[in-house]
Amino acid sequence: MTETRYDVAVIGAGPGGYAAAFKAADLGLRAVLIDQDPQLGGVCLLRGCIPSKALLHAARLITDAEDAESWGIRFEKPSLDLDALRRRKETIIGKLTKGIQTLAGARKVEVIRARAQFKNATTLIVTGLSDATDQREISFAHAILATGSRPAIPGSLTLNDPRVMDSTGALDLPDIPGRLLVVGGGYIGLELGTVYQALGSEVTVVEALPRLLNGADPDLVRPLQQRLQRRFKAIRLGTSVEKLEARNDGIAATCAGPDGQTTEVFDRVLVAVGRRPNSGQLGLEQTKVQISAQGFVQVDRQMRTAEPTIFAIGDVVGEPMLAHKASHEGLVAARVIAGQQAAFDATIPAVIFTDPEIAWCGLTEEAAKTSGQAVKIAKFPWAASGRATTVGRHDGLTKLVLEAESGRVLGMGVCGAGAGELIAEGVLAIEMGATAEDVAASIHPHPTLSETVMEAAETFHGQATHIYLPKR
């Protein structure tokens, strides 16, 4: 068994892992990137963020064509070439993963496609993917664990039937079912439900909680829910799926909700109720690394575990399970290992890529109410936006959560077309300590959706140009 020594060994080549390895190399450290997948990029690029956004773009083309009728523009009903759609998705994935491979080579980051387990706090055993006897030892000064997460399917919904899918299976587009049940009203369920509905499925969403997207403020969710209620067959809140049963004519789902128990048959079922960390079978018991009851690796703000030589980042360390959070954590870990002063203390934006999109960052209105923090909410409805009206998407909302006395920006939320592109302004405002006056005094181009941020800020001190608020 041969042994190789590295300054940094990164396990997992997702957006956190490759960002960490690249940064370590940029800082002069010898880095190796280890992953079980033949392609680099991790779940986000291969089975998550990128393929889902590619399919959401295709869905948006279809719904935009439908919406064009209100402008007097009529298209024929689109025909769907599912093989071509799959190929386009795979082409996008292939191009991006090749780009990561090229960047790894340019930085002289060694890439090993193998399984990795800790032998001890300074040694990894890597095993060949096709030959378990092909093993080598890697010694390291520091390791970064970036093994990500996987879809979670509760035991009660586990059915050995290909018609029951997790998010990975749904992204493969096996077919377009006539009747699709989506279990879970979170971002994964709603995004994929949006895709399948646009492609021709009759979609029913079942959510155990009393509302969709429980982490987002209700007023941001409302425009999306109203649009989905028009497009989906049904959205059933406060309802749980108690049993799935395979039948010749489909999957029978027994649900319990406000109206009692019902059973309905679907052609396919997508279970999207969350993800669980990949922290098992890594040999962590051979180290001092601590794992929570939920399986998350415990770290401090510098991404250090209880084992001084081992760091951890991304989904495996906990919520929110977002690619950009993992990437930032990877940069922090690499800088700390290189001896720089760094810690994770950043505003994390979240984006739901439905239609309309929902995005938020910093303090939410709901969290402010719960904590009792004195805030003022400044809102601007998109019905008063010239740009939103010209593109026929005036159902949105932009709001700022402001410190009551100073007007300092503590949070921002947007629901509307392109919300994911607008939210970065809120992140910057929070990080820079900007006030409502700063945002309002920054000239935004007209006519744009970005003006809604400026005019929301204007309301903190009184009136915005395009809305009138009666004085109390």
N, C-alpha and C positions, 0 to 999 in steps of 0.2 A: 504494500500500500504506500503510494507516494504521498508526500506532504508539501504544501506550498504555503508561504507566509504572505499575508496581506495586512495593510494598515486598517482597512475597512472591508468587511464582508457584509454585503446587503442581501437579505433573503426576501425575494419577492420583487418582480420587475414591473409593478404597477406605477401609477403616477407619483406615489410617494417614494417607492424604492428607486426608480431610475433617477428621479430628481436628487435623491440623497447621494447616490453613487456618482452622478455627474458633478455635483457640488464638491464632493470629497476629492475627486480627481482635479477639479479646478483649483482646489486649495493645496495641491501638491501631494496628496495621499495616494498610495497604491490601492486601488479599489477593485473588487470583484462583485459581479451581479449574478445571483443564482436564482433560477426560476424553473418550475416544472413544465411550463408551456413552451411549445416550439416557437411561438411568437412572443416578442416583448410587448409590454403595454398593460398587462394585468386585466382584471375584470372590466375596468372602466373602458379601455380601448377595445377589448375583444368581445366582451359580453355585457356591456352596460351603457355607459354614457354615450359613446360614439355611435354604435349601431342604433341605439334607440333614437338619437337625435337625427340620424340619417332617415330613419323610417318616419319620424315625426315631420320632417321636411316634406317627404312624399305625401303624407296625409294632408299637410297644409296646402299643397298644390291642388289637391282634390277639393278641399273645402273652400279655398279661395275661388275656384272655378264655379262652385255652387253659389257662393255669395255674390258673384259678379252679375247674377240675374237682376239684383236690385239696381244695377247701373244700366240695365238694358242690354247687357252683353250675355249671350247664351252660348254655351258649349254643349256639344253632344256628351252623353254619358260616357265617362272614360272607360276604356277597356284596360284590364289589368294583366300584365305579363309578369307573373309571380317569379319565374326563373330570372328574368332580367332585373327585377327589383332586388332579389337576393344577390345576384352578381354585382350590382352596383354597390350594395352594402359591403360586400366582401372586398371589393376593389378599394373602397375608402379605408377599411381596416388595414388592408395590406400595405397601402401607401404610407399610412401613418406609422405602422410598426417597423417598416423598412427605414423610415426616417429616424426612429429611435435607435435602431441597430447602427445606422451610419454615425449618429452622434456618439454612441458608445465607442465605436472604433476611433473616431477623431480624438476622443479624450483618453484613449488607451485604457478604457475600462474593460477588463476581461469579462466575458459573458459565459456562464456555465449553465447548460440546460440539464438540470438534475434535481433530485430530491435532497434536501438538506436537513440534518438533525444535529443537535448539539451533543457532542461527546462530553464536553465540560465547558467552563466559562471562557475558554480561549481556543477551542477546537471544534470544527464541524466535520461531520462525515457526510460526504456527498455521494449519492448512489445514482447510477445510470438509469434512465427512464425505461429502457428496454431490457436491461440486464442487471438484476439485483446483485450479481457478483462483481460488477464493475464499480468498485468503491475507491475513494481517495480521501485523504484527510487534508483539511485546510485549517491552518492556524491563523489567528487574527489578533490584532491589538484591540480592535473594537468590532462589534457586529451591530447591524441595524435590522431589526425584525420588521418586515413590511409585508406580511402574508395575507392581509386583506380579510374579506368576509365572503360568505356564500348565502344563497337564498335559504330562508327558514320555512319549513313546512311542518305544521303541527301534526302530531301523531294521528289525531282524529281525521285529518284530511289527507293522510298518506294512502295512496291507492296505486297499486302496480298496474297502471294503465297509461299509455302514452297520451291519452286525451286530457290528462291532468298535467298541467305544465307549471313550471316555475318561470321566472323572468328570462332565464337563459333559454329555455325551450321555446318561449313565446317569440324571442328575437330571431329564432331560426326560421320563422314563418313556414311551419309545416304545411299549412293551408289556411284558407280564410273561412272559419266556421260560420255557419248560418246563425247559430246561437252561442254566444260566449258569456260565461259567468266569470266576473272578476271578483275574487275574494280579497278585500282590502281596499279602502278608500284613501290610501296614501299616495305619494307621488309616483311610485312605480306602477301601481294599479291604474291610476288615472292616465298616465302617459301612454301606457300600452293599450289601455281601453280606447283612448283617442285614436291611436293608429288603426286598430282593428275595426273600429266603427267607420272610419273614413274609407277603409278598404272594402267594406261591405258587410261586416258582422252586425248582428243585433246584440247590443251589449247591455248586460245587467250588472250593476255594481252592488255588492253587499258589504256594509261596513258596520262593525260591532259598536263603535262609538256613536254618539249622537250627531256628529258632523264629520264632513270630509276634511282632510288635511289638518289634523288636530293641532299641529305645531304652528300654524299660521293664524293670524288674526281673522275673525269671522267676516269682517267687512271686505277683506281682500279676497276671501274665498267666494263670497256671494256672487260676483259677476260670472266667475267660472262655473259655479254650480248651476246657475240659471241657464247658461249656454249648454252645459252637458245634459241637463234635464230635457232640453229640446232635441238633443241628438241621440242620447242613449235611450234604450227601451225603458229602463227603470234604475233609480238610485234608492236603495233601501238602507236607511240609517237605523242604528240601534238594533241591528239584526245580525245574528251569528249563524254560520253554517255548522250544523251539528253532525252531518253525515254526508259522505259521497258514496254512491253506489254505481258500479259499472253495469250498464245494460246494453243490449244490442242496438237500441235506438239512441244511445247517448249516455251521459253521466247524470244520474239523478241526484240532485242536491236537496237535502232536507234542511230548511232554514227555520229559525225561531226568531220572531220579531214582535212588534207592537200588536200586530193583527193575529198572533198565534203562530202555529206551525204549518208550513206549507212545503210541498215537494214539487220541484220543476225539473224538467229534463233539458240538458244543454249538450251541444255538440263537443264543446271543449270547456275546460275550466282552467283559469289562470289563478294560482295562489300567490298573492303578493302581500304577505303580512309581516314582512321584515327580513332582516339578515342576521346571521350569527358569525362571530369572529372565528378565523382560522388559527386557533391557538393550540390545537391538539396535535399529537404525533410529531412534535418538533424536538423532543428530548429536553424540554424546558425543566423537567424534574431533575435533570442533572446540574441545574444552575440554581441561583437564588431568586430567579425571576418569580414575581408574585402574580397570580391570576385571580380575578374576581369570581364570584359565584356565577356570573353570566358568561364567563369565559374571556373577559377582556384582560389584556396585559396591563398592569399598573405602572404608570410612569409619572414623573414630575414635569414641571414646566420646561425643563431642558430635554425632555424625552428620554431621560434615564430610567432604567428599571432598577430593581433592588440589587441587581448584579452589576457592579461598576463597569464591566466591559461590554455590557449589552444595552442597547437602546431599542425603542420600539415606536412605530409611527403608524398613522392611518387607521383604517377600520378596526384593526386588531386591538387598538387602545381605547375605542369607544366612540360614542356619538359626538358630533354629527358625522355620519359616514359619507363624506364628500371628498371627491378627488382633489379639489383645490386645498382643502384642509390638510390632506395627506402630503401634498407637495410642499406646503409651507413647513409642516412638521419635519419633513425630510431635510429641508435646508437648515432648519434649526439644529437638528441632530448632527449634521455634517460639520457645521460651524463649531459646535461645542467640542466635537471630537478633535477638530483642528486647533483647539485652544482659543477660539474667539469667544467673546461675550455674546451670548444669544439665549433667548428664552421664547417660548410660545406665548405671546400676548397680543393677539390680533383679532380684528373684527372679521367674522366668518359670514359671508353672504350665502344665502340659499336661494335656489331657483327651481321652480316647477315648470317644466317645458311643455305645458299643456297649451290649449288655445282658448282663452287668453292665458299668457304666462303669469305666474305669481312669483315675486321675488321680495326678499326682505333681508335686513342686516341689523345688527345691534339689538337694542332693547325693543321688544314688541309692546304694543298697547296692552295686551293681555298680561304680560309679565309685569308691567308697571302697575297695573291694578292689583295684582296679587301681592307685590312687594310693598305697596302703599307709597311708592316713590312719587314725589310731586312733579308731574309732567303736564305739558300742554300738547294736544294733538292738533296739528295743522294739516288740513286736507284740501286737495284740489280735485274735483270730479272731472273726468275726461269729457263729459258732456259739454264742458265749457272750453275745451281745447279745439282750436281751429284745425290743427293737424289731425287729431283723432277723428274729427268729423269728416275731413276730406278723404280719409282712408276707410271710412265706414266702421270705425271701431271706437265708438264713443262710450262704451260700457265700462271703461276702466276707472281706476282711482290711484292717486299718488298721495301718500301721507308721510309726515315727519313726526317723530316722537321727540319732543324738545324739553329740555330742562325748564321747569316752569318760570324760574326767576331770570336766568341768564339767556335762555333761548339756545343754549348749546345743543347741537344735534346729538341725540343719543341713539336714535334708530330711524330707519326708513323702510317703508313698504310700498310696493307697487303691484297693481293688477292691471294687465293690459298687454297689447301686442308689443313685443320687444322689451318687456319688463326686465329680462335678464341682462340686457345691455345697459339699461338705465341705472341699475342698482349700484354699480361701481362708484357712481357719484356720491351715494350715501356712505359707502365704505370710506372713501377719501375724506368726506366731511367729518366723519366720526374720528378717524385716525389723526386728522389735523386739528381737532378741537374747534371746528368751525361752528359759528352760531347761525341762527336763522337769518340774521342781518347780512352775514357774509354771503350766504347762498342767494338771498334775494338781490343783493347788489352785484352779483356776478351775471353779466349779460348773457342770456341764452339765445341761440339763433331762433328766428321765427320764419316759417311755422314749423316747429318740431315738437315731438313728445317730451323732449327734455325740458321744455318750458314749464311743464306741469310741476317739476321740482321747484323751480324758481317761484312760481306763483303760490305753491303750497307754503313756502317759506315766508312769502309776503304777508300771509294771513296772520302770522304770529303777532305782528304789530298793528294789525287793523284789517285793511282790505287788500285783496288782490285785484289786479286790473279787470280780469274777466269774470269775476264772481262778486256778488254783494252779500255780505253777512250782516243781517239785522243786529243793531246794537242792543245789548241786554240791559 
